[in-house]
């Protein structure tokens, strides 16, 4: 059986592998068997893009770098400090999303590092990267083969963690509601500007909007802007992300939504690669950012609180919105930053019975 310390050590070694995978020039002291997996891992990047046109190599490497940075022994120990080995590991079904590279990894990590068995239904959109991760874990400890099951249908599970849209959430709830479960719906990132942000901060906002082409639940899709702020300041500082429109899938979205706005005579502003539409909705389509002007910051805070169930994260200065994520950091969650704010470790801990 893999005990807690062994699990932490294996994931820390996986972190070293992910860092080497993210940057072929990175020199990590990997065991020879893992070094021999690096060429296969690098070959998975063009395969991932061929399979899913959203998974450009730069974005995949960014996801690998993010996870590689988080998987170090100190951070893993702190994160799991309250966890104990389960007496009887539970079979936990994981239904992964595939909107951005490795988006289901946190659920996988949570289940495995707490000593349970992961029954994984991968997203068809992200089938090229996870098999490499599984191979690394199997190489580190053969026991992982008894802890990871790749399935096409969830059967014989004792709990489930499922991620999808508002529509699929209803389906998930119907089929899996009888089990202990975490079922996630659509969420969005929002930003609140004070009007005196620096050029660097506004450039960071661009990263929050465009990294992963805006497909992640932590990407900013709605921006609150002071009434007197000139939008040209934002446009000028996000120009460094203009190459997103060179991606065929993103470019098609941009052309489509621009045409729809024009045909329906909906007012909008655009800069050749992004459309700003004044709209109260939190979520926006790919290539479109909703914005709303405000006079009263307290009213914005009240609106954010009212819509908390549809907001994944808030970007801005902490003095503007308490607890806000700094500009440019929305796609760098910590291990304890849980999707929907639901503590997965606490959920898994309850599966062990009374503590």
C-alpha positions as CSV (number, residue, x, y, z in Angstrom):
1,X,0.0,0.0,0.0
2,X,1.2,3.5,-0.8
3,X,1.4,5.4,2.5
4,X,1.0,9.2,2.7
5,X,4.7,10.1,2.7
6,X,5.3,7.9,-0.3
7,X,2.4,9.4,-2.2
8,X,3.8,12.9,-1.5
9,X,7.2,11.9,-2.6
10,X,5.9,10.4,-5.8
11,X,3.9,13.5,-6.7
12,X,6.9,15.7,-5.9
13,X,9.0,13.7,-8.4
14,X,6.1,14.0,-10.8
15,X,6.4,17.8,-10.3
16,X,10.1,17.6,-11.3
17,X,9.1,15.7,-14.4
18,X,6.4,18.2,-15.4
19,X,8.9,21.0,-15.1
20,X,11.3,19.2,-17.4
21,X,8.4,18.4,-19.7
22,X,7.3,22.1,-19.8
23,X,10.8,23.3,-20.8
24,X,13.1,20.9,-22.6
25,X,16.1,23.0,-21.5
26,X,15.2,22.6,-17.9
27,X,17.7,20.2,-16.2
28,X,16.1,18.3,-13.4
29,X,17.8,15.5,-11.6
30,X,15.3,12.8,-12.8
31,X,15.8,9.1,-12.4
32,X,16.9,7.4,-15.7
33,X,13.5,5.7,-16.3
34,X,11.8,9.1,-16.1
35,X,14.4,10.8,-18.3
36,X,13.6,8.1,-20.9
37,X,10.0,9.2,-20.8
38,X,10.8,12.8,-21.7
39,X,10.9,12.2,-25.5
40,X,7.5,10.5,-25.4
41,X,6.2,13.4,-23.4
42,X,7.5,16.0,-25.9
43,X,5.8,14.0,-28.7
44,X,2.5,14.3,-26.9
45,X,2.5,18.1,-27.3
46,X,1.9,18.2,-31.1
47,X,-0.4,15.2,-30.8
48,X,-2.5,17.2,-28.3
49,X,-2.7,20.1,-30.7
50,X,-3.6,17.9,-33.6
51,X,-6.4,16.3,-31.5
52,X,-7.6,19.6,-30.1
53,X,-6.8,22.9,-31.9
54,X,-7.2,24.9,-28.7
55,X,-4.2,23.1,-27.1
56,X,-1.4,25.1,-28.7
57,X,2.1,24.1,-27.4
58,X,2.7,27.3,-25.6
59,X,-0.5,26.9,-23.5
60,X,0.2,23.2,-22.7
61,X,3.7,24.1,-21.6
62,X,2.2,26.8,-19.4
63,X,-0.1,24.3,-17.7
64,X,2.8,21.9,-17.2
65,X,4.9,24.6,-15.7
66,X,2.0,25.7,-13.3
67,X,1.5,22.1,-12.0
68,X,5.2,21.4,-11.9
69,X,5.7,24.4,-9.7
70,X,3.0,23.4,-7.3
71,X,4.1,19.8,-6.9
72,X,6.9,20.2,-4.5
73,X,7.2,18.3,-1.2
74,X,6.9,21.2,1.1
75,X,3.7,22.5,-0.5
76,X,2.2,19.1,-0.7
77,X,2.9,18.3,2.9
78,X,1.3,21.6,4.0
79,X,-1.7,21.0,1.9
80,X,-2.3,17.5,3.2
81,X,-1.3,18.1,6.8
82,X,-4.7,17.1,8.1
83,X,-5.0,14.0,6.0
84,X,-4.6,10.4,7.3
85,X,-4.5,7.2,5.3
86,X,-8.1,5.8,4.8
87,X,-8.7,2.4,6.4
88,X,-10.5,1.3,3.2
89,X,-9.7,3.4,0.1
90,X,-12.9,4.4,-1.7
91,X,-13.4,4.3,-5.5
92,X,-14.0,7.9,-6.6
93,X,-15.2,8.6,-10.1
94,X,-13.7,11.6,-11.8
95,X,-15.4,13.1,-14.8
96,X,-12.9,15.5,-16.3
97,X,-13.6,18.6,-18.4
98,X,-11.3,19.4,-21.4
99,X,-11.6,23.1,-21.9
100,X,-7.9,23.8,-21.0
101,X,-4.9,21.5,-20.7
102,X,-4.9,19.3,-17.6
103,X,-7.9,21.0,-16.1
104,X,-8.9,17.7,-14.4
105,X,-5.5,17.2,-12.8
106,X,-6.4,18.8,-9.4
107,X,-9.3,16.4,-8.9
108,X,-7.0,13.4,-9.8
109,X,-4.3,14.7,-7.5
110,X,-6.7,15.2,-4.6
111,X,-8.2,11.7,-4.9
112,X,-4.8,10.0,-5.2
113,X,-2.8,11.9,-2.6
114,X,-5.5,11.2,0.0
115,X,-5.1,7.5,-0.6
116,X,-8.3,6.7,-2.6
117,X,-8.8,5.0,-5.9
118,X,-9.4,7.2,-9.0
119,X,-11.7,5.9,-11.6
120,X,-11.0,8.4,-14.4
121,X,-13.3,9.3,-17.3
122,X,-11.0,11.6,-19.3
123,X,-12.4,14.3,-21.6
124,X,-12.2,13.5,-25.3
125,X,-10.6,16.9,-25.7
126,X,-7.7,16.1,-23.4
127,X,-6.7,12.5,-24.0
128,X,-3.0,13.0,-25.0
129,X,-1.4,14.4,-21.9
130,X,-2.8,12.4,-19.0
131,X,-1.5,9.0,-20.3
132,X,2.1,10.4,-19.9
133,X,1.4,11.4,-16.3
134,X,0.0,7.9,-15.6
135,X,3.1,6.4,-17.0
136,X,5.3,8.5,-14.8
137,X,3.4,7.5,-11.7
138,X,3.5,3.8,-12.7
139,X,7.2,4.1,-13.1
140,X,7.6,5.7,-9.7
141,X,5.6,3.1,-7.9
142,X,3.8,0.1,-9.6
143,X,1.2,0.3,-6.8
144,X,-0.3,3.3,-8.7
145,X,-1.6,0.8,-11.2
146,X,-4.0,-0.4,-8.5
147,X,-5.0,3.2,-7.7
148,X,-5.8,4.6,-11.2
149,X,-8.4,3.1,-13.5
150,X,-9.2,4.7,-16.9
151,X,-12.9,4.0,-17.6
152,X,-15.4,4.9,-20.4
153,X,-18.3,4.5,-18.0
154,X,-18.4,5.0,-14.2
155,X,-19.5,1.8,-12.6
156,X,-18.9,0.5,-9.1
157,X,-18.0,3.9,-7.7
158,X,-18.5,5.1,-4.1
159,X,-18.3,8.9,-4.8
160,X,-18.0,11.1,-7.8
161,X,-16.4,14.5,-8.7
162,X,-17.8,15.8,-12.0
163,X,-17.1,18.9,-13.9
164,X,-19.2,20.3,-16.8
165,X,-21.6,22.9,-17.9
166,X,-24.9,24.0,-16.3
167,X,-26.6,21.5,-18.7
168,X,-24.4,18.5,-18.0
169,X,-24.6,19.3,-14.2
170,X,-28.3,18.4,-14.4
171,X,-27.4,15.1,-16.1
172,X,-24.7,14.4,-13.6
173,X,-27.0,15.1,-10.7
174,X,-29.6,12.7,-12.1
175,X,-27.2,9.8,-12.5
176,X,-24.8,10.4,-9.6
177,X,-26.9,12.3,-7.0
178,X,-27.2,9.1,-4.9
179,X,-23.5,9.1,-4.2
180,X,-21.4,11.5,-2.2
181,X,-20.6,14.0,-4.9
182,X,-19.1,17.3,-6.1
183,X,-20.8,18.4,-9.3
184,X,-19.6,21.6,-10.8
185,X,-21.3,24.1,-13.2
186,X,-20.3,27.0,-15.3
187,X,-18.2,29.7,-13.5
188,X,-16.4,32.8,-14.7
189,X,-13.6,35.1,-13.8
190,X,-14.3,38.8,-13.4
191,X,-12.1,41.9,-12.9
192,X,-12.8,45.1,-11.1
193,X,-10.7,48.2,-12.1
194,X,-10.3,51.3,-10.1
195,X,-9.2,53.4,-13.0
196,X,-5.6,54.1,-11.8
197,X,-4.1,50.7,-12.7
198,X,-0.5,50.8,-14.0
199,X,0.2,49.7,-17.6
200,X,1.8,46.5,-16.2
201,X,-1.4,45.7,-14.3
202,X,-3.5,46.2,-17.4
203,X,-1.2,44.0,-19.4
204,X,-1.6,41.4,-16.7
205,X,-5.4,41.8,-17.2
206,X,-4.7,40.8,-20.8
207,X,-3.1,37.6,-19.6
208,X,-6.1,36.9,-17.4
209,X,-8.4,37.3,-20.4
210,X,-6.4,35.6,-23.2
211,X,-4.4,32.8,-21.6
212,X,-5.8,29.5,-22.9
213,X,-7.8,31.6,-25.3
214,X,-10.2,32.6,-22.5
215,X,-11.6,29.1,-22.2
216,X,-10.9,28.5,-18.5
217,X,-13.3,29.1,-15.6
218,X,-10.6,31.4,-14.1
219,X,-10.3,33.5,-17.3
220,X,-11.7,37.0,-17.0
221,X,-14.9,37.3,-19.1
222,X,-16.4,40.4,-17.4
223,X,-14.7,43.7,-16.4
224,X,-16.1,46.4,-14.2
225,X,-14.8,49.8,-15.2
226,X,-15.2,53.2,-13.6
227,X,-17.5,55.5,-15.5
228,X,-14.8,57.9,-16.5
229,X,-12.1,55.4,-17.4
230,X,-11.0,55.4,-21.1
231,X,-11.2,52.0,-22.6
232,X,-8.3,52.8,-24.9
233,X,-6.0,52.4,-21.9
234,X,-7.1,48.8,-21.7
235,X,-6.9,48.2,-25.5
236,X,-3.4,49.7,-25.6
237,X,-2.1,47.5,-22.9
238,X,-3.5,44.2,-24.2
239,X,-2.0,44.5,-27.7
240,X,0.7,42.1,-26.8
241,X,-1.9,39.3,-26.9
242,X,-3.1,40.1,-30.4
243,X,-1.6,36.8,-31.8
244,X,-4.5,34.9,-30.3
245,X,-6.4,35.7,-33.4
246,X,-3.9,33.7,-35.5
247,X,-5.3,30.5,-33.9
248,X,-7.9,29.2,-36.4
249,X,-10.5,28.3,-33.8
250,X,-10.2,31.6,-31.9
251,X,-10.1,33.6,-35.2
252,X,-13.3,31.9,-36.3
253,X,-15.0,32.8,-33.1
254,X,-13.9,36.4,-33.4
255,X,-15.2,36.7,-37.0
256,X,-18.4,35.0,-36.1
257,X,-19.3,37.2,-33.1
258,X,-18.2,40.4,-34.8
259,X,-20.6,39.5,-37.7
260,X,-23.4,38.7,-35.3
261,X,-23.0,42.0,-33.5
262,X,-22.9,43.9,-36.7
263,X,-26.0,42.1,-38.2
264,X,-28.0,42.7,-35.0
265,X,-26.7,46.3,-34.7
266,X,-25.4,45.7,-31.2
267,X,-22.9,48.3,-30.1
268,X,-19.4,47.0,-29.5
269,X,-15.8,48.1,-29.5
270,X,-13.0,46.0,-31.0
271,X,-9.3,46.1,-31.7
272,X,-8.8,43.4,-34.4
273,X,-8.6,40.4,-32.0
274,X,-11.1,41.1,-29.2
275,X,-14.6,42.5,-28.9
276,X,-15.7,44.5,-25.9
277,X,-19.5,44.5,-25.4
278,X,-21.3,46.4,-22.7
279,X,-23.3,43.6,-21.0
280,X,-24.4,42.7,-17.5
281,X,-23.8,38.9,-18.0
282,X,-20.8,37.4,-16.2
283,X,-20.0,34.9,-18.9
284,X,-19.1,35.9,-22.5
285,X,-18.3,33.9,-25.7
286,X,-14.7,33.2,-26.8
287,X,-13.1,36.5,-28.2
288,X,-15.7,38.6,-26.4
289,X,-15.3,40.5,-23.1
290,X,-18.3,41.9,-21.3
291,X,-17.8,45.2,-19.5
292,X,-19.9,47.3,-17.2
293,X,-19.3,50.8,-16.1
294,X,-19.9,51.8,-12.5
295,X,-20.2,54.9,-10.3
296,X,-20.4,53.2,-6.9
297,X,-17.8,50.6,-6.0
298,X,-19.9,49.3,-3.1
299,X,-22.6,48.5,-5.5
300,X,-20.2,46.4,-7.5
301,X,-19.1,44.5,-4.4
302,X,-22.8,43.8,-3.6
303,X,-23.3,42.5,-7.2
304,X,-20.3,40.2,-6.9
305,X,-21.7,38.8,-3.6
306,X,-25.1,38.3,-5.2
307,X,-23.6,36.4,-8.1
308,X,-21.0,34.5,-6.1
309,X,-22.3,31.1,-7.3
310,X,-21.4,32.0,-10.9
311,X,-18.0,33.6,-10.2
312,X,-14.8,31.5,-9.9
313,X,-12.4,34.3,-9.1
314,X,-12.1,38.1,-8.9
315,X,-9.1,39.9,-10.3
316,X,-8.1,43.4,-9.1
317,X,-6.3,45.2,-6.3
318,X,-7.1,43.9,-2.9
319,X,-7.9,47.4,-1.7
320,X,-10.6,47.6,-4.4
321,X,-12.1,44.2,-3.8
322,X,-10.9,42.4,-0.6
323,X,-9.2,39.1,-1.4
324,X,-8.9,39.8,-5.1
325,X,-6.3,38.0,-7.2
326,X,-3.5,40.3,-8.5
327,X,-3.6,41.1,-12.2
328,X,-2.0,38.4,-14.4
329,X,-2.3,35.7,-11.7
330,X,-5.8,34.3,-12.3
331,X,-4.5,31.1,-13.9
332,X,-2.0,30.4,-11.1
333,X,-4.2,28.9,-8.4
334,X,-2.7,27.4,-5.3
335,X,-3.3,23.8,-4.2
336,X,-5.9,25.0,-1.7
337,X,-7.7,27.1,-4.3
338,X,-10.6,24.8,-5.0
339,X,-13.0,25.0,-8.0
340,X,-16.4,26.4,-6.8
341,X,-14.8,27.0,-3.4
342,X,-15.6,23.4,-2.4
343,X,-12.8,21.8,-0.3
344,X,-12.1,18.5,-2.1
345,X,-9.9,17.2,0.7
346,X,-12.6,17.8,3.3
347,X,-15.1,16.0,0.9
348,X,-12.7,13.1,0.6
349,X,-12.0,13.0,4.3
350,X,-15.7,12.5,5.0
351,X,-15.6,9.3,2.9
352,X,-13.3,7.8,5.6
353,X,-16.2,8.0,8.1
354,X,-16.2,9.7,11.5
355,X,-12.8,11.2,12.4
